Amino acid sequence: MGDQKSWTPVGGYEVTLDVYAEPVPRIRCRNAAGRELKKLPPALKKQAAVLELAALGDWLADHAADARTRVETWMVRSLPVPAALIRAVWSDPYWQRALRYAVVAPYRAGEVSRAGLLTGIGPDHTLRVASPEGEFTLTDTVLTFPHPVLLDPRGTGRLDRWLDLLDTFGGEQHIEQLHRTVWVRPDATPGHREARRHGIAAFRNGDYSNGARFERVITPHGGRISGETAHFRVLVAGHTYDMRLDLRYQGPESPVSVNHCFWDDARERTGLGAYDTVPRVAWSEGIRMLADVYDQYDDPYNGPHARTPLPADATAAYQEFLVACAAYAATGPAPAEPAARPVGPAPDEALLRQGAVLPAKDAPDDGQEPLTARCHDGEPFDEGHRLVRLVPARAGHAEDVVARALGLTPEGGEGTPVGRVRKEPLGFLARVCVAHPALARDAMALLTPLRACAALAPAKPGRAGDQFARTAAKATAHCPALLPHALDEAARIVAGAGSATTARPLFTAARAAERKLGAPVDEEARQALLAEFVSLGAVTVKELTVHRREVAARTSAERAVAGYRSLVRTWCRTGRDLSDTFAAELARGAGRTLPADDEHTEILAALLRGGAMDTCAPAVWDAWQPVLRRLLAEDPETAVPALLKTVSAPRGKTAAAVSRTAASWLTYLEDVGVLHRLTGVGDEPLPLDDTHRWLTLFLHRYAGMELPVAGLDAVLAAIAVRTRDAGRTRDPWEGARRRGSAVGRVGLRLDLAVLMVRAGMPLAEPPGTGWRRMHLVEWMAAHGTDEVVALLDAPVLRERILNELTLRAREDLHFAGARHELVLFPEAAVRLAACAPLREWATALLAEQVRRLAEGGGDMLLAFQELLQHVEPFVHAGVGEPFAVAVRTALDTDPARVLAQTLAIRCANTAHPAGGDESPAGPCPVGGLTTERAGGLLASAGEELRALCAADFDKAPAGRTGRYLKLDQPRLQELLEALIVQHLPGLADPWCRQRFAGALTSVVACEVWQRSLRTPARDLVG
């Protein structure tokens, strides 16, 4: 801590700012006697002088944290740093605190032989360093801060030598470098038998009690959840390495099961060197993320009482993984194939994007800008110390404004160039000072609420944004020009915490505040602001459209479209969901076909990949056709599959409109040269599987079209030829499913099936039933019988058609009253009776049922039910005359004979008990039941019993459903027992008693059913 140069008298005390206090600067206070107090008296906290010192202290604390964060980022990501930058900031106590005793080395790939602890800057401006081998100087122009895993890549204890050296100098590192936990990459996999399925299992079963907590843990590491996978990204030396953690994730309130981890670059690799595709630094940092996630698991099932206890912590879990890997490596496994390629140097743009500082250039490339070191003097600093700020050259003036507002003295000038960086948006204070220099102090007053917002945003982004918005509205009431800047900064904080959705209302509110001010708009600054927030994901599609219209009103339509196009391009690069509005707005802005330039080509490629073109109208597709042609010519391997996953949206909702759009889409595909690849015409046909997937999509998306569709017959015929030549078949349901009148009723669109049959498409035998039903009856009611008759000639569909029109009775005496689907659609029954092929089939079916009924036997009741089921729809539809014989048989059949035959035959086939207490005294009375006795039994069945057995038959036929008779009802059992005692005394066999109850109740139901048909059938059959 340095000596304080001045104490400021305030309210009988003296205060000063200790800028050398750790971890952050603090205000010191002494009384009139000169004794220093431990705390600042409450009465002084609102004094102007104290508030100024507090603002300076907070700003310096942010500066110190920024210096430490930058150095750690350079180290963790293995990024280059100019030596000129280190020399320029060394006089700053906060930068010196972060840099002193940090290990530095020349920037060369994996080169650490000349690494050493940074101990100071020599008189000749060289860097003095010390290594375990001795002290020396570094004169290299570009340096790096090596990750500790590079100092000890195999975990053999070399880091201990560096720690001993640090102790020798009696210093400590203020960045986490030598004390950073290192996770060594193993030489081989642990010998998984199924490398394609199993990944790294070290942290498996570190489960969480709920998804919300799991998401809070992974968010600080940049993790995001997609489906049942947590995605992480590790940035190293300009390269990106993706890592995935398989989960069982079902939402924020459900438990989370953690499974295997996979590196994308090492997936499906096994054996020696399988992980060499992941650099050691990336491996160590990625495993460090997973280890932190594992150490915070809270699933009670994996606690001390778990069936299989987990390792105590991540270190123990990873040690078990390393032991397994070493054991497998000792067996001499084969090297992983293919061999890992050396990682080449990354381009400058990739390094700058990750936060590197590259050596300065006289003319930086596009997207880059000079980085300068600006020095500020002030009374709180000791002699030889000064504050050094690294700022882009364009923000130098704003930085000086802030420094003066805080009581510091800028040296002025243009600053010292120390390198070049990626062009980024200015910081909050710099933006305010550029636009409104007079509001610098008011802006600094918002730093404390912004810090509170940043602290709360990772856990509760919505509350953080709302609280800051209220605070900012009050704080800027006297300076409304500051409100948009404040809300934008809060939106950046919330979006950076991983909640872009919550940041959108803040961004929208900032734009509303700007419109309310009505001040002149800096178009370039506004465009840059929109681009920044588009990258953050905090801008809605609607906001972009509003921005385009406002720019057009302020300037020109050409400038508005150009700016909108640039923002859409930025949006496409973020990987966010895309909207069809982008394609439509760009087409509308052009007023004609779009030029096939690089910008439009990149946008269209992203729109196709993201599926945003799938809902675009034909006019939009026409406008993009030149761009699509270029894309198909330059990148057919990517563009063609993407195009085949989309179609043009119909121009209207009517069937005719859908048909016209479908025909125009076929023409469009032909114009851009894709249709011939689907049909197999030419030298480069698409794979047959891709062709059938496209056909399914086409038929599904244009499901409402009416046939014929121009060009479709020829396309189907060509695809049919390819399918036959390949010895393949097509499922007739694919793309031809049809929604029925009831919820969940999905049938087959018969006209499309007929079209395929006539095109010669070889159809596959449809598996199973259930949703595979055609729902022919509903189709016939709406469209007629022509398609059904045509499909009877298709061998794979004929049997299914006939089976669906036939309703079999259940093989159960306790079930009665099933209705045929024709009852629901009497129009279909009329059309079936009028169609000669179907009428002949129905006549034959009814004749067979009449024959079965005439034979009698134990299944006579089932035959009777089937006959009633099949004649009922024709009787109620008024077309029973063609089936007069069957109708008369159904109406004239004696229910008593049905009951007697069913019970007597089935009783004869039953093995009755031979003796014992439960054996009958004589032969089973059911076995000798005659038609006459059965008639008397039915006659004695009272109205109450008939009402219980035939309740459904009081309804209209369309409202009746078959049901199992509830024989366990106490009252029904009493009535049945009374009939047994009266007509079948001695009936003791439990099987015969149960069969009697079921047959009697079913026959009573059929008797009521039969009676309900006599009146409507009287005029039909006489």
Sequence and secondary structure as in RCSB ss.txt:
>XXXX:A:sequence
MGDQKSWTPVGGYEVTLDVYAEPVPRIRCRNAAGRELKKLPPALKKQAAVLELAALGDWLADHAADARTRVETWM
VRSLPVPAALIRAVWSDPYWQRALRYAVVAPYRAGEVSRAGLLTGIGPDHTLRVASPEGEFTLTDTVLTFPHPVL
LDPRGTGRLDRWLDLLDTFGGEQHIEQLHRTVWVRPDATPGHREARRHGIAAFRNGDYSNGARFERVITPHGGRI
SGETAHFRVLVAGHTYDMRLDLRYQGPESPVSVNHCFWDDARERTGLGAYDTVPRVAWSEGIRMLADVYDQYDDP
YNGPHARTPLPADATAAYQEFLVACAAYAATGPAPAEPAARPVGPAPDEALLRQGAVLPAKDAPDDGQEPLTARC
HDGEPFDEGHRLVRLVPARAGHAEDVVARALGLTPEGGEGTPVGRVRKEPLGFLARVCVAHPALARDAMALLTPL
RACAALAPAKPGRAGDQFARTAAKATAHCPALLPHALDEAARIVAGAGSATTARPLFTAARAAERKLGAPVDEEA
RQALLAEFVSLGAVTVKELTVHRREVAARTSAERAVAGYRSLVRTWCRTGRDLSDTFAAELARGAGRTLPADDEH
TEILAALLRGGAMDTCAPAVWDAWQPVLRRLLAEDPETAVPALLKTVSAPRGKTAAAVSRTAASWLTYLEDVGVL
HRLTGVGDEPLPLDDTHRWLTLFLHRYAGMELPVAGLDAVLAAIAVRTRDAGRTRDPWEGARRRGSAVGRVGLRL
DLAVLMVRAGMPLAEPPGTGWRRMHLVEWMAAHGTDEVVALLDAPVLRERILNELTLRAREDLHFAGARHELVLF
PEAAVRLAACAPLREWATALLAEQVRRLAEGGGDMLLAFQELLQHVEPFVHAGVGEPFAVAVRTALDTDPARVLA
QTLAIRCANTAHPAGGDESPAGPCPVGGLTTERAGGLLASAGEELRALCAADFDKAPAGRTGRYLKLDQPRLQEL
LEALIVQHLPGLADPWCRQRFAGALTSVVACEVWQRSLRTPARDLVG
>XXXX:A:secstr
    S  EEETTEEEEEETT SSS EEEEE TTS EESS  GGGTTSHHHHHHHHHHHHHHHHHHHHHHHHHHHH
HTT EEEHHHHHHHTTSHHHHHHHTT EEEESSTT  TT EEEEEE TTS EEEEETTEEEEE  SEEE   HHH
HSTT SSHHHHHHHHHHHTT   SSSSTTS      SB    S TTT  B TTTT  BS HHHHHHHHGGGT EE
ETTEEEEEEEETTEEEEEEEEEE   TTS BEEEEEEEGGGTT  SBTTTTTS HHHHHHHHHHHHHHHHT   G
GGSTT SS   SSHHHHHHHHHHHHHHHHTT   B SS         HHHHHHTT  B   SS  TTEEEEEEEE
EE TTS TT  EEEEEEGGGHHHHHHHHHHTT EE  SS EEEEEEE     HHHHHHHH GGGHHHHHHTHHHH
HHHHHHTTT HHHHHHHHHHHHHHHTTT GGGHHHHHHHHHHHHHHTT HHHHHHHHHHHHHHHHHHT    HHH
HHHHHHHHHHHT   HHHHHHHHHHHHHHS HHHHHHHHHHHHHHHHHHT    HHHHHHHHHHHSS     HHH
HHHHHHHHHHTGGGG  HHHHHHTHHHHHHHHHH HHHHHHHHTT     SSSSHHHHHHHHHHHHHHHHHTT H
HHHHT SS    HHHHHHHHHHHHHHTTT  S  TTHHHHHHHHHHHHHHTT  B TTTTTEEE SSTT EEE H
HHHHHHHHHT  B     SGGG   HHHHHHHH SHHHHHHTTSHHHHHHHHHHH     S TTEE    GGGT 
HHHHHHHHHSHHHHHHHHHHHHHHHHHHHH STTHHHHHHHHHHHHHHHHHHT  GGGHHHHHHHHH  HHHHHH
HHHHHHHHTS    SSTTS SSS GGGG  HHHHHHHHHH  HHHHHHH GGGGS GGG   EE  TT HHHHHH
HHHHHHHHSTT   HHHHHHHHHHHHHHHHHHHHHHHHHHHHHHHH 
